[in-house]
């Protein structure tokens, strides 16, 4: 099963010490349907809500399957003044849920 994921980062301390902190992950599964998981670390509710709206718009527009370039589109359209989304990584051997859990764990405990 081929999964694709990207890590989302938030711009922090824009005025004093601008830097990007990892805050969440988007995992696109092989389908069928809307096989996407967007998970965030606690305290990033605004970003999680924005991700929920992406799903809402897909459902409202009666989209039945994600396009192959779904992650690329959302990576490229995020304003760098707010955050960024990292490179898209492909992996095998995980479910979408276990991949999201593993990535969130790794960004919350980087050492």
URNOR-V44060 format. One record per residue. RES is the residue in one letter. SS is DSSP state (hx for helix, st for strand, lp for the rest). Layout:
RES,SS / RES,SS
This chain:
X,lp / X,st / X,st / X,st / X,st / X,st / X,st / X,st / X,st / X,st / X,st / X,st / X,lp / X,lp / X,lp / X,lp / X,lp / X,lp / X,st / X,st / X,st / X,st / X,st / X,st / X,st / X,st / X,st / X,st / X,lp / X,lp / X,lp / X,lp / X,lp / X,lp / X,lp / X,st / X,st / X,st / X,st / X,st / X,lp / X,lp / X,lp / X,lp / X,hx / X,hx / X,hx / X,hx / X,hx / X,hx / X,hx / X,hx / X,hx / X,hx / X,hx / X,hx / X,hx / X,hx / X,hx / X,hx / X,lp / X,lp / X,lp / X,lp / X,lp / X,lp / X,lp / X,lp / X,lp / X,hx / X,hx / X,hx / X,hx / X,hx / X,hx / X,hx / X,lp / X,lp / X,lp / X,lp / X,lp / X,lp / X,st / X,st / X,st / X,lp / X,lp / X,lp / X,st / X,st / X,st / X,st / X,lp / X,lp / X,lp / X,hx / X,hx / X,hx / X,hx / X,hx / X,hx / X,hx / X,hx / X,hx / X,hx / X,hx / X,hx / X,hx / X,lp / X,lp / X,lp
